[in-house]
Amino acid sequence: MKDRKVYLKNIKRVVIKIGSSSITSRKGGLDLDNMTRLIKEAKNLIKKGMEVILVSSGAMAAGFEYLGIKKNLKETSDISLLQAIAAVGQVELMKAYRSLFLSKGIKVGQILLTHEDTTMREQYLNIKSTIKNLLKLGVVPVINENDTVAVDEIKFGDNDELGAMAAILAEADLLIILSDIEGMHSCDPKIHSEAELLSFVEKIDNGVEDSAGGIGSSYGIGGMLTKIKAARICTFSGIGMVIANSRRDKVLPDILEGKNIGTFFKPRTGTKVKSIKRWIAFGVRTKGCITIDRGAQEAVTKKGTSILSVGITAVQGKFNRGDTLKVMSAENVIVAKGISSFSSDDIKKIMGKNEKRILPLYGKELCGEVINRDCLVVFDNEI
């Protein structure tokens, strides 16, 4: 069904990701006018009973302005300098959010995250609890990448993936990504005049990925590809996602009312993905990879079995028991992710063998499931 209103009924909790281009001016620095308008719209959602979580870029731009540095991100290659600028800018960014939200009678709390913060299960659950308790206190969580330590995110982020992770952590119903574009197009509208806005994306396939464009604004570091990745994460987890232009008047209420603006990505319906499996799929970085044959792939994807040693054909990487692995098909397409019961060295000993062959060679210790079904997340398309 391609009526987005069906999927926007009864939205209770929404994550709003605001890109750098949405809160920075053409001259650089924070665009307080646009920030004020967006916060006013967010307040109206709160008045209607919704819970709002903000994921905001902009620390770098705020830091450049505050320090009087005239270079933008693309012209700067010194990572340690960028980290210092981000440290200063994050203070200015939160100062602006605190002041603007407080003028509407709303308090805010800051959460700074990196991918490493979600790797350990205990830390992951602590983050979830912090978000939950802030919302209980009537406080709007403002989440940003901790750019002062997250080197990789300075290079490749733009917080789209962080927005998706925040939506998972918050158990949100919807992620709204606000940027300087109207949505996703059939091809790059900056190059092709015939590009058409895609209003409703039912499934993210290779055609959708081919339509993704390149890097956007001078202060942003992501592009359409990072938004597609965020959409994959959200839709797989049963969370809808919208990409829309932040400078469109009434953009937030119009989205929640189901108006046909921006691009809506349909969430996967049916069986809900358990919280621990969302963590395995997206919260933990993989340490290695195993390849399985076609018979094992069919058993895993269609019969819901665990992964056994007999179906493994290759092992890549050095990993330990308890590490998270990618599971690849014979065609080198990701099938699943899961927590390994054995080290890479042990799997190399037993791969391709059944229990009857393993037992006399290595004993009961290496007889068992390589990845138990309860610790395995199977994907219906590539993540």
N, C-alpha and C positions, 0 to 999 in steps of 0.2 A: 504494500500500500504506500503510495507516494504522497500522502497528505501529512505534512509535518505536524499538523495540529494534533493528530492522534498520539504522537510521541511527546508532545509538549503539555499534555494534560497533567495536572497535579504535580507540577514541579515544586519540590520543597527546598532543595538545596542546589545552588548553582555556583560554579567556579567561573570567574571572569578573568581571563588572561589579557592584560593590556600590554601591547607591544611598545617598543621604544618609539616607533614613529607616531604612536597615538598620544604620547605625552611629552614629546619634544618639539620645539618650534623649528622653523627653517633656519634660524640663526644659531640654533643650539640651545641647550638648557631646557628646563621644564616648561611646558605649555600649561600654565596654571588655568587658563580659561577652559581648555578642553578637559582637564582633570576635574575642574569644578562641575562642569556639565555631566560628566560621567558619574561622579559621586552623587550628584543630585538624583540621577536616574537609578543608581544602585539603592539609594535611600528609599525611593518609592517602591522598589521591589521588597525591601525589608518591611515597609509599612503594610504590604500585602501579605505578610506572613512568611516570606521566603528567607532562607539563610544564605548569606553571601560570603564567599571566600574570594579574595583578590590575589592574583599572581601578577606581579608587576615587574617589567623591565624598567630601565631608565636611570639606574645608578651611575652608569658610566657617563651618560650625557650630563647628569647633574654635577658629577665630579669635574668634568671638563669646564663647565660654566663657573662653578664655585672657585676653582683654582685659576681661572683665567687662561686656560690652555686652549689654543685655537685649532688644534689638530683633532680630526675625528678618528674613529676606531679603525677605519680601513687604512689610515696613513700611519698607524702606530704599530710597531712590531715588538716593542719591549714589553714582554708579559708582566714582569715585575712592576713596571710603571703603571700598566693597566690595573693591576691588582691594587696598587696604592690609590689610584684615582677612584676605583670602585669603592674602596673603604671610606673615602671622603664623601663620595656621591651618595652612598647608601644612607648616610646620616641626613643629608639634605632631602633625599627622596622621602624618607619616613617623616621628616619634619613637615614636609608639604602635606603628606597624607594625613598626619595627625591633626594638623590645623584645619584642613578642609573637611574632614569627617566630623571633627569636634564642632564645627560651625553648624552641622546638621544634627548635633546631639548624639553622635555615635562615636564610640571608642574603638581604637585599633590596637592590634598586637602584632609584633614582627616575628616571622619565622624565616630563618636563613638555612637553606638546604644545599647539599650536594648529593650526587648519586651514591657516594659512599655512606651517607646517612641512612639510606634505605637498605643497605646490604645486609646488615645484621637484623635478624628478626626482632630482637628486643627493641632496638632503636626504631625500627619501622613501626612497631606497636606504640611506642612512646610518642612518636610524631602524631599518629592517629589520635591518641588520647589528648594531646595538646590542642589539636584542632577542635576536637569534640568539646573540650572544656571551655575553650574560648567562645565557641558558639553558645554554649549554655549560659555563659556570663554576659551574653549580648554584645560581644566584641567581634569585630570583623578581622579575621586573620589576614595579614598582608604577607604573602610569601614571595621570596625572591631567591635566585641562585646566589650562593655565597661565592661571589666572584673573586674574593680576596684569596681563596685557596683552590677554587675549581678551575684549573688552567684549561682543561679540555672544553669546559663550557664557555669560557671566554672565546675560544677559537670557533666552536661549532654550534653553540646553543641558540639563543633567542627565546628561551623559556617556554617554547611550545610543548616540548616533551615534559618539562617540569609542570606545566599546566595540566597535562594529562595525568601525571603521577599525583598531583594534588587532588584531582577529581577522584582518583582511586582511593587515596588516603582518606579523603573526606566522605567517601561513599556518596558522592554527588549524583544528581539526576541528569545534569547537563553541564557541558563545558562550552563557554563562549570565548572564542579567540577574536579579539579586536585588533585590527591592523590598519594599514593604509590602502587596502584593496577592498573591492566590493565583495569578493568571495573567490572561489575557484572557477577558472574558465576552461573551456575546451582546449585552449592553447594559450600561450603567453600573449596577453593583450597589449603588452608593450611593443611586441614585434608584429603580431598579426591582427589586422583591423577586423577580420571576420570572427575573432574570438567571441564565444558565447558564454555567458554566465551559467554555471551548473547550479541549479537551485536545489536539487535533491540528489544525493549520492546514496544509492541503495547498497552497493558493495564496492569496496576498494580493490580494483583489479589492476592488471598491467596498463590498461588504457587510461585509467585515472592517474596512475603514476607518470605516464608519458606526458600528461597534460601539465604536470607541475613545473613551475618556473624556477628562476634562480634567486640570487640574493636580492633583498629589497633595499631598505633605506640605508643611509650612511651611518646611522647610529645603531641599526639592527644588525644581527649577524646570522639570522636564519632566513628561510625562504619558504616557498610552498612545499618543498620536500619535507621540511621539519613539521609542517602542519599536517601533511598526509600521515607521517609517522604518529603524530599525536592522535589523529583520527583513528588509526588502526588500534592503538592502545585503548582508546575510549570505547569504540564500537564493539570490540571483542569483549570488553568488560561490562557491556550492557548500558553504556552511558552515551547519550546523544551528544553531538558536537556541532557547533555553528561557527563559520568564519564570516565576519562582517566588517564593514568599514566603521571605524571608531568615530569618525567625524560626521556621520549621518545623525541628524537630530532624532531623538527618541529611539535610538538604536536598540537599547536594552528592553524597554517595554514592548516595542514592536516585535522583537524576537520572541519574547515570552507569550505574546498574544498570537503567535503562529503566522505572522505576516510573512509574505514571500520575499524576504530580503536575505542577502548573503547566500551561503551554501550550507545546507543541512546534511549531516552525515547520520544515516539511520543506525541506531544501536542494534546490536544483536539481541534478538528476543529468544525466549525459550528457557532452557536450563540456566540458572544464574551461576556465574563463576564464583567459587568460594573465595573468601578473602585470602587464605593462604596460597591459593593457586594464582591469584593476581600478583601476590608478592613474588612467587617463583617466576612468573612470566615477565614481570617488569621491574620489580624492586631489586633484584639481585643480578649482578654482572656474571656472565658465564665464564667459567675457567677452562673449559675444554669442549670437545665435540666428539660424538660417536656417530657412525653411519650404520644404518640398518638396511636389511634386504627388503625386497618387495613383500615377502610373506609376513615379516615382522611389522612392516608399515601397515598392512591391511589389518592385522590383528590389533594393533594399537589404535588406529583411527576408526575402525568399524566395529570391533568387538569389545573395545574397552579394556584390553589386557595390559599387564605390566610389560616392561621391556626385559627380555631374557637374554642371556649370553649367546644362545645359539643363533639369534638373528642379527648379531653385531658383526659387521664386516671390516670396520676400520675404527681406529682411535686417534684423535689428534689432541695435542696439548699435554701438559703435565698437571695433574690435579689430584686431589685427595678425596677420600671418602667424605661425603657431606657437601661437596662443592656442586654448583649448578652447571649443567651441561646443555648444549644444544644437541638435538637429535635430528640428523639429516637423512634424507631419503637417498636412494641409489642415484637419483638425478641431481643430487646436491641442493635440494630444496628443504628448508627447515620444516620439520614435522611437529616437533614438540620441544619443550624444555623441561628439565626435571633434576631432582637432587639424586646424585649417584650414591649407591650403597657400597661402591668399591673405588679404589684408587685407579689411576690410569694404568699403572703397572700390573695390577691384578686383572683388570679387564683384558689387557693384551694377552694374559695367560689363558683366559677362559673363553674369549670370543670365538664364535663359531662352534662351540662345543655344547652338548647337552649335559644334563646332570649326571647321567650314567658314565660319561667320559671324565667329567670333572672330579667326581668323588674319589676314584682310585688314585688320581694324580695329586690332588690338593686337599682332599678331605672335605668335611661338611662346611668348613669356614667359607669356602668360595662357591658353595652351592646355594643359589638364591636368586632373587630378582635383582637385576642391575639397577633398575629404577622402578620402584613400587608405584602402582597406579595412583595412589593417594598423594604421591609427590611428583606427579607428572601432569603437565598442562599440554593438551593437544590443540594445535591450531588448525582451523579450516582453511586458512590462507596464510601467506608469508607475513611475518611481523617484522 
